[in-house]
Amino acid sequence: MLHSMTGFGNASFDSEFGKISLDIKSLNSKTLDLNYNLNPIFRNIENDIRGILVNFLKRGKVDLKINFKISEVPFKSQLNHKVIRAYIKDLKKITPANDLELLKIAIKLPDSVSNNNIVLNKKLYNKLVSLVKIAVKELVDFRIKEGNSLKRDLLTNIESIQEKLMKIEKLAPKRIQLVKEKIKKKLSDLEREIDLNRFEQELIYYLEKIDINEELVRLKNHLIFFKKTVNEKQIEKGKKLSFISQEIGREINTIGSKSNYLLMQKIVVEMKNELEKIKEQLLNVL
């Protein structure tokens, strides 16, 4: 199973204070990057939220937002004037912004607003934790769906590289024969007598240097290993697949530099193009 790092989930419920909804989305990232700005009312569940996200999402840039619409139920909100003034006074020491801009910042800081009617009791606390789990489950399902699409594309591109590898294997004997004929022709054009034994030794040495059999074998094994890894049950395998793709690229580049044969080099270019598609897709694999 392959998981994408792209996903979206949401969930909501009606509380005695109004509708509470949660939106969560994730994009690709090298690590787990969590971003959420909670209303002070919900600060008590921050650790629970973090634990759920770390446990289920593993990697990705995650943005979580809790939306809170207050109902017609009597609700009182009181500004802590002294606290806000103190914040503005301190903020002026570090920024030249005007009072209006500083006020916008200050009222978002802790203890600036007191909500007299809302208490995060045990029942509401448990509902909010469940809400987070529901939204995360929806996001994970989205990731799995995206992962299945990525899997199909990756395997299609890998199979395309395998097909091109078979073409190169068929061209390899002809390439060696053409190299031999090319060298012999150049020597004959010199119209000078040569030591045939020495010539054969040098020719063998040169052909060994440009031989690509080892690269072909390693590339074939890397491609098999890539497909096997894609089909493994473990969830996190994006980094592993990226490493394998680097090894695939190394062998393709070596084949291209050694080939010195136009038909083969054209196929190598096509293989590189398929590999670039794979590398781009792997950026989004968990």
Rosetta blueprint (number, residue, H / E / L):
1 M L
2 L L
3 H L
4 S E
5 M L
6 T L
7 G E
8 F E
9 G E
10 N E
11 A E
12 S E
13 F E
14 D E
15 S E
16 E L
17 F L
18 G E
19 K E
20 I E
21 S E
22 L E
23 D E
24 I E
25 K E
26 S E
27 L E
28 N L
29 S L
30 K L
31 T L
32 L E
33 D E
34 L E
35 N E
36 Y E
37 N L
38 L L
39 N L
40 P H
41 I H
42 F H
43 R H
44 N H
45 I H
46 E H
47 N H
48 D H
49 I H
50 R H
51 G H
52 I H
53 L H
54 V H
55 N H
56 F H
57 L H
58 K L
59 R L
60 G E
61 K E
62 V E
63 D E
64 L E
65 K E
66 I E
67 N E
68 F E
69 K E
70 I E
71 S L
72 E L
73 V L
74 P L
75 F L
76 K L
77 S E
78 Q E
79 L E
80 N L
81 H H
82 K H
83 V H
84 I H
85 R H
86 A H
87 Y H
88 I H
89 K H
90 D H
91 L H
92 K H
93 K L
94 I L
95 T L
96 P L
97 A L
98 N L
99 D H
100 L H
101 E H
102 L H
103 L H
104 K H
105 I H
106 A H
107 I L
108 K L
109 L L
110 P L
111 D L
112 S L
113 V E
114 S E
115 N E
116 N L
117 N L
118 I L
119 V L
120 L L
121 N L
122 K H
123 K H
124 L H
125 Y H
126 N H
127 K H
128 L H
129 V H
130 S H
131 L H
132 V H
133 K H
134 I H
135 A H
136 V H
137 K H
138 E H
139 L H
140 V H
141 D H
142 F H
143 R H
144 I H
145 K H
146 E H
147 G H
148 N H
149 S H
150 L H
151 K H
152 R H
153 D H
154 L H
155 L H
156 T H
157 N H
158 I H
159 E H
160 S H
161 I H
162 Q H
163 E H
164 K H
165 L H
166 M H
167 K H
168 I H
169 E H
170 K H
171 L H
172 A H
173 P H
174 K H
175 R H
176 I H
177 Q H
178 L H
179 V H
180 K H
181 E H
182 K H
183 I H
184 K H
185 K H
186 K H
187 L H
188 S H
189 D H
190 L H
191 E L
192 R L
193 E L
194 I L
195 D L
196 L H
197 N H
198 R H
199 F H
200 E H
201 Q H
202 E H
203 L H
204 I H
205 Y H
206 Y H
207 L H
208 E H
209 K H
210 I L
211 D L
212 I L
213 N H
214 E H
215 E H
216 L H
217 V H
218 R H
219 L H
220 K H
221 N H
222 H H
223 L H
224 I H
225 F H
226 F H
227 K H
228 K H
229 T H
230 V H
231 N L
232 E L
233 K L
234 Q L
235 I L
236 E L
237 K L
238 G H
239 K H
240 K H
241 L H
242 S H
243 F H
244 I H
245 S H
246 Q H
247 E H
248 I H
249 G H
250 R H
251 E H
252 I H
253 N H
254 T H
255 I H
256 G H
257 S H
258 K H
259 S H
260 N L
261 Y L
262 L H
263 L H
264 M H
265 Q H
266 K H
267 I H
268 V H
269 V H
270 E H
271 M H
272 K H
273 N H
274 E H
275 L H
276 E H
277 K H
278 I H
279 K H
280 E H
281 Q H
282 L H
283 L L
284 N L
285 V E
286 L L
